[in-house]
Structure formats: structure tokens, C-alpha cells
Amino acid sequence: MDTTYFLQEIGQAFAEKLQSSLIYPTLDKNGISIERVEATLECTHATREISEHLEINLGAPLLVNCYTAYTQRHKPIICGETISRTGCLCYSVTLTKNNFSEVSPKNRATEKNY
């Protein structure tokens, strides 16, 4: 279950295309380059509304991907969340040395030097 919000001018300009195409390639083809996406994964339980929509039991475990996409000028233009049943998601991350230079404030307390 996806909920995505766009800047108003993006939504108005590309509403029809975004209904039937993938977001990032559509924007890229139209000169809007997504340069960074920040994502947070959270665990939660299915509410009555979500359990009915995803056809799962009330209280079933869910994974929530909250994200914000930024342009080259660090302007946020897309944000949203994707709610997935825990058995229906594969998440893969590649970390490089440059990724380690930016640690979010909420992770600093748990950061360890090895």
C-alpha cells in the first residue's frame, strides 16, 4: 500500500503520466533528476483499515518504508510511505565509505567505533 506526495507543480505537470508509469524514470525523462532518497524502515502492526486493504489479520506485523526524494539542489520533491506485509518485501542496501560520513542524529547514540 503506497501513499506518495509530490510538490504541487510536479503533481500538476505529470499527474497523467504518473498514474501509469514509474515515478523516478518518468521524472528523469522529463528533466527532473532525483539525486538522493532518504528512507527509514519501521515496524508496526496492522490496523483494522490496513488489515482489510492488505487482506491480513488485525495486528499482523508490517514493515513501513518512509521516504523523501531530493533533487540536485537538495530540494525535497517527493515523500511518502509504503506499507508491506513482512513476507512480501526484500530490502537491499549497499554502503560505501562515503555513506558512513553522515550519521543521523538519532543513530549517533548507538554508533560504535570498531
N, C-alpha and C positions, 0 to 999 in steps of 0.2 A: 504494500500500500504506500503510494508516494504522494507527498504534498510538496509542491515546488512553487516558490515565489520568485518573480522576476521584477527588475526595475520596471516601472510603468512604461517607459519608452521602448524597452526591449519587448515587453509583452504585447504592446500595441502593434509594433512593427512586424513581429514574427508569429503572432498568435496562430494563424492558419498553418504555417509550416511546422510549428512546434507540436501541433495536435497529431501529426502523422510521421514525424521524424525525430531522430535522436537529438538531444539538446546541444551538446558540445560540437558535433560535426556541423549542425545547422548554423550555429553562431559563427563557427570558424569559416565556413563557406561564404558568410556574409560580412567578413572583415572584423569580427569580434573574437579576439583571442583570449581564451581562458588560460591564465598563466599559473594559477595556484588554486588548489582546493584544500580547505581545512575541514577535517572530518573528525567527529567524535562518535565513538560507538558506546552505546549504553544498553544495559539490560533492563527489561521491565516485564510486566505481566499483562495479559490481555484483558482489557475492559470488556464490558458487555457489547458495546458497539463494534469494537475491533474484532472480538471473537466471532461475531456474526459475519462480518465482512470477510475475514480470512478463513472462516469455517473451521475454527478451532475451539477448544474448551475454554470457558471463562477461567482466567487466571493462568493460562498456559504461558510458558516463557517466550519472550520475544526479544529480538535484537533491533535496536533503533540506531540508524546511521543519520546523524545530524550533520549537515554540511553547508559551507559557504564557498562560493566560487568567486575568484577575483580576476580582474583584467591586469594588463601590464602596469597600469598606474596604481595598482593596489586598491582599485575601486571594487567593492562588493557588488555584484550584479545578479547573483542567483543565491538563494538559500532555501533550505527545505529539510525534509526528513523522509527516510524510507524505513518503514516498519516491516520486518521479515519474521516469518516463523523460523525458529532456530535451526530446523533441519533443512532449510531452503536457501542458505547463504554460504558462500565461500568468500572469505576475505583474505587478500594477499597484500603484503606490504614489502617494499624494497627500501631499505635505509642505506643512505650513503653517509660518508663522513660529514658532509655539509649539513645534513639533517640534524646532526647532534648539536650544532651550534645554537639552535633555537629550541629551548626547552620552555614549555608553557609554565606560567607561574604556579598553577595547581599541581604540576608534576615536580617542581623543584624540591619539595619537601621529601619526596621519595627517591630522588636521584642519588645514585651511589657512585663513588669513584672506585674503579677497579684497576 
